């Protein structure tokens, strides 16, 4: 095809050049003066050109003849060439690529799976996003459609659940042939009607927003920083349900005796009590040798995070199940001390919980000052909490951003640990847990408070840190439990 195109161009150049020379020679024979001036610098004198129309005609005839001859040559060189300008080998099969070569890209206008994947409700992670289960996907479909999907695609249904919060039936699928989840989503959404697959996405992975833990038995400084002892004279969060979506909590810890009113295992994996979940529960409701932010509250513990290869991870599917269970069991506050990518499924559920009156609080994240926003903290329906140290300095590993609402102590915080022990923990996780407890104090004081009212009180009564006014580092500043509780008094 390239050879034919080259011959075609060369022939056109030769014919046009010949036509130009012929016309030029004819004009020079009649107008010697003009030709002489063309060989020197400067314009020729104005002379009448009786044969100028013939020259123009020669150009037109030359162009037409060039096009005809080129078309004939092209047809002789490529007799099987179609109108698309691309030749095919015998049998209509596309030419095979060299071993190891990348397949040719499809024309931008050609329909394909990538266009089908953009159907409303079907989403794939942005380029570079890798925080998801490598062989799983989540779909929203009728229960009777599962067998049809499984028969047409290399996927296996693992589990299904109907979320009362969003009214959706979500199913978790395992991809059996090694196809990346994003490619499988494009394939299924491009071939299955919306009545069978309303939504599809990857199963994102979240991690606790905790820097580390050190077993120790030391004095607490956070209660004094937050003015909790004074605030507890007015409210302790008595009987306010707080959901803690996290790893396994040691319910037998002495500082959590009587604090847990219900528990939900969103993950089917057998787990031992974990420092993160136990620490967050203690930061909220510790009531014996430690002072939690809301010692009178009742915890709804949700184990949505599992230990894998010395890490703790929670998936979209398990977090959604836990959030749905918490909302159905009357949680007024939900603590989410974890961080990860933006997630359309979680975003939908958070919006429904917010509209239902649930106060949503999350850790800002520990990815550092140059990190993009972390979720769920960056969701507009969530109160994002960052961490400070004993000197009100910002935790250096904390995320920054306009989504930060308030700050709370989060560096070297004493908290319960499994097996009746204690730990020092650092990160925005524990700061978020403290604020979740303080939110419960406000709700006990005034049960009619909406999530937006709780956010406003926490921000309006915070101690300003950093630049004057709200900023990307501290948000509105360090939470003050006493002033917040006083401001929550019913009119």
N, C-alpha and C positions, 0 to 999 in steps of 0.2 A: 504493500500500500504506500510505503514511503517512497519507493522507487518510482511509482506511477506519478505521485504528486510532484517529485523533483523534475521528472521529464516534462510534466505539464507546465510547471513554472518556467523551465528553461525555454521550452517551445514558445510560450507566450512572450517571453522577453525578446527572443529572436525575431518573431513575426512583427511585434510592435516596433522594434528597432528598425526593421526593414521598411515598414510603412512610414515611419518618421523620416528616415533618410530619403525615401522616394519623394515624399511631399516636400521635404526641405530642398532637394535638388531641383524640383520643378519650380519652386518659388525663386531659387537663386538664378535660374536661367532667365527668368523674366525680370528680376529685380537685383542686378549685380551690385547696385549701390548698397542695398540693405544687407546683403551677404557680407560685403566687405566690412561694414560697420560692426557686424556681429563678431568678427575676428579681432576687433579692437575694443577698448573700453569706451563706454558711453553709449547712449541710445542712438539708434539710427534715425535719419530724418524721416519726417512723415511723408510717405508716398502713397499714392493710390494703389490698391491691391485688387485688380480685377479678378484674379484667380483665387482669392482667399477662400471663397466658398468651396472650390474644388479641393483645397487642402483639408478643410474640415471634413468633407465627405470622405477623403482618403483615410482619415483617422477612424471614422465611424465604421467604414467597411472593414478596415484592418482589425478592429476590436471584435466585430461579429465573426469574422472568419477565424480569429484566434479561439474564441469560445467554442465554435463548432468542432474545429480540429482537435482541441484539447479533450472534449467530451468523447470523440471517437477513439482517441488513443487510450483514454481511461477505460472505456468499455472493453477494448481489445486486451489490455493488460490485466483487468480484473473482471472477467465475465460473470462471476458469481456474486459480485459485490452488490449489496442491497442499498437502499436509500439512506441507511444510517451512516454510511461511509466506513463501515467496519466489515472485514471479510471473515468468513467462517470456514472451518475445515469441512471435509465431506461428512455427511450425516447430521449437519447442523449443530455439532458439539463445539463448545468454546475451545480455543487453543489451550493446551496444557501449559502450566507455568513451570519454570525451571525448579528443580528441587531446592527447597528452603526459601524460595522467593515468596514475597507477600502477594496475596491475591489482588488483582486490579480493583481500584476503587470504583464504585458505581457512580454514574452521573448524578449530580445533585438533584435533578428533577425526577429521577427514577424512584418509584415507590418501593418500600422495603420495610423490614422489621423495625428500623430505627424510627420511622415515621409512626408506625403503629404503636410503639412504646410510649409515644407522647400523648396517647389517648387519655382523657381526663380520668384520674384515679390511678393510673399506672405510672410509677415513678422509679427512676434508677438513681444510684448515688452520683454525685458530681465527680468529675475527673479528679483522681488523686485520693478520694475518700475510700479508706480500706477498713473502717471500723464496723464490720458486719460479719455474720457467720458465713463462711466461704461456700457452704453447700446447702444453704437454706433460703427459703423465701416465704413471705406471708401473703395470703390472698383472702379477699372477701368474696364469698360466693354462697349460693344456696347449698344446703346440705346434700341435696340429691344430684348436684353437679360434680361431686368429687370423683365418682367412678368414671365419668366421661373424660374428665381432665387426665386422670391417671392412665386411661387407656390410649390417649393420643400423645402423651409427652412422658419423657423419662423422669418422672417425679413420683414420690411416695408420700401419702398423707401421714403425718406423724401425730397430730392432735388438732382438735377444733374446740372453739369456745365461743359462746354468744355473750357479747358485752352489753350489759343492761345500760351502761352509761352512754354508749353511742348507738345502741341498737343494731350493731353489726355482728355478723358471724364470721370470725376470723379463723383461718386454718393455717397451720405451720406445715410446710412441705420440705422434704429432703430431695435434693437433686442427685440423681443416681449415676449420671454419665460424665461427671466432671465439668459440665458446662457452667461457666460463671453465672452467678445469680442475675446480674444485669442482662446478660444475653438471653437467659431463659425467660425473664420478664418480657423482653421485647418479643420473643417468639410467641409466648402464650397470648399476650395482649394483641399481637398482630394477627392471630389466627382464631381466637375465641371471641364470641360476641360478648358485649357488656352485660347481657342478662346472665351469663355464666360466670364471668369474672369482672366484678364491679371495680375492684381495686387490687393492686399488687405492688409489693415493695420488698426490699431486702430486710432481713432480721438484724437490725443494728445492734451493736454491742456498746454497753456503757461500763465505766469503771468508777469505783469510789473516788471521791475528791479528797483523798487523804495522803499526806506526804509520808507519814511513817509512824510507827508506834515504838515506845520504849517502856518495858515493864518497870514501874517505879511506884513508890507511895510517897507523894509529895503534897504540899498544900495547894489548894485552889486559889487562883487569882481572878478567874473570870467572874464569879458572882459579885465581887466588889466592883469590878470594872462596869458591870451592867446594872449595879444597884439593885440586885435581886433580893437581898434580905429585906430591904425597905419595901420593895414592891410586893413581897409575899405577905406583908401585913394586910394588904388589900385583896390579893387574889393569889391562889396557888395553881390555877388551872383545874380546879375541882371538877371531876367527872367530864372534862372536855375530851372527846375522843381525838387522839392524834395518831395518824397512820405513819409508820416508819417503813418505807420500801427500801430494803437493804439486804444484807446477808443474814445468816442465822444468828439469832440473839440468844444469849445464855439466860433463859428465864429463871434459872435457879440462883442467879447471882444475888447475894444479900442486899445490895443496893437497889435491886429491881423487884424485891419481894412485894407482890401485890400490884405491881405497876402494869402488867400485861393482862388485858381483859379478853383478847382474842388473838388468834394467830392463823395465818394463811400460808400454805406452801405452794407458791406459784411454780416453783421448779420441782420436778419429780426426783432429782438427784438426792441421795442421802448425804446429809451434811452435818458436820459438827459445829457447835457455836463458834462464831468468828469474831475477831477483835473489832472489826469495823462496825458490824451491826450492833454488837454489844455496847461499844463505845458511844454510838449515836443515841441508842435508847437511854443510856445512862446520862448523857449530856442533857437530855430532855427531862427525864423523870426520876433520876437518882434521889433516894429519900432516906438513906440511913447514915453512913459515914461520909457521904458526899451530898452536895446540894445541887440538884438539877434545876433547870430553868422553870419547870412546871411540875413540882413533885406531887401535886394532887391530881394530875391528869391520868387518863386511862389510855394505854398504848395498844394500838392495833398493829401488831408486827406482821410484816409481809416479807417472806423470804423469796425474793426474786433474783438474787445473786448467788452464784455457785463458785466454788473454788476449783480452778483449773490451772495446773502447772504453776502453782505458787502465786497465782493471780486470782482476783475476784472479778467476775464479769456478770452482767445482767443483760438480757436481750430485750428487744422491743416486745416480743410476744409475752414474756413473763412479766415485764413491767406493766403492760396493758392489763393483763389479768389481775395483777395486784392492785392497780389503781381502780379498776372496776369493782373489785371486792371491797376496797376501802370505802368507796363512795356508797355502795349498797349497805354497808354497816355503819353509816352515819358519821364518818370522819369529818370533823370540822376543819382540821389542819392536816396536810400531807407533807411530810418531810422527805425530800429527795436529795440525799447527800451523794450524788453521783453526777457525772458529766460525760458528754459524748456529742455525736453529730446531730444536726437538724433532722427531724424524723416526722414525716407527714402523718403517720398513724398516731404517734404520741401527741402531736400538735392538736389533732382532732379531739382526742380524749381529754386533754388538758382544758380545751375550750369548753367542753361540755361540763366538766367538773367545776370550773370557775363559775359558769352560769348557774350551777346548782348551789352555789354559795360556799364552796370549799376553798379555803385559803391554801395556796400552793407555794411552797418555799423550797428553794434549791441552792446548792453550792455553786458559786461562780465558776469554779474550776481552778486547777493547779497547773495549767499549761504555760504560765508565764506571761509577761507583758506583751509579747509579740504574737500571741496566739489569737486566732479568730474567735468569735463568740462561741461559748460552749452551751449545750442544751441539756436539760430543759431550762436552765437558769435564764437564757436569753429569750425565752418565749415571753410575749407581752403579758400573758396571764399569770406569770410566775414572779415571785419576789426573789431576786438574786442577792445572795449574801457573800461578801468577801471577808477576809480574815486579817486581824491585826495581832500584834504581840503585846507584851506587858507594858510597853512604853508607847502604845498607840501608833506604832509604825506598821506600815503595810507589810503583810507577808510577801516576801519577794517572789515566791512562786505563784502568786495569785494572778488570775486573768484580769485584764483591764477592759473597760468598755462602757458605753453609755447605758447599757442595760443593768449595771450594778445599782442596786437600790440602797443597801445599808451595809455596815460592817459590824463584826462581833469578834471577840477574842478567838483566835484559832492557832496560836503558836504555843507549843508545850502545854497543852490542856490536859489536866488530870481527868481520866474517865475510867469506867469499869472495863474489865477484860474477862475473857472466859475463865472458868474454874475458880471464880471468886477472887481473882487478882485485879490489879489496876495497871494502867498504862498512861504514858504521856503521848498524846497524839497531836499532830500538826496538819493543818490544811483547812480549806474552806468548808470541808464536810462538817466538822464539829461546830464551826461558826454558824452554819445553816441550822443545825440541830438546836443550838441555843435560841436562835430567833424563832424557830417553830414553837418552842416552849413558851416564849414571851407572847407569841400570837395567841396561845391558849389562855394566858392570863387576861388578855384584852377581851376575849370572847366570854370568859367567865364573868367578867365585869359588865359586859354589855353583849348578850347573846344575839342581838339584832344586827351586829356589825357585819357589813358585807366585805368580801375580799378587798375591794378597792378602798374601803374605809380603813381596814387594818393596815394596808400599805401606807396610806396617807398619814395615819397616826405614827407609825414607826419612823417614817421619814421626817415628819414635822418635828418630832421630839428628839431626834438623834443629835449627838454632839458633833458639830462640824469639825472635820479633820482635813488636812491638806489645803488646797486652794479654797478660797471663800466660796460657799455655796456648793451645790452638787457638782461632782467631778467624776472622771472616768476611773479613778483609783479607789476612792472610799465611798462613792455614791453620795448619799446625804450625810454620812458620818456614822459614828459609833452609836449603836442602839442604847437607849436609856430606858430600862424596864420601868422604873418608878414613874418617870414623867409620862411614859406611854400609857401605863395603867391608869394614872390620874386623868389623862385626857380621854380615856375610853368610858368614863362614867356616864351613865344614861342621863339625858336631859330630863 
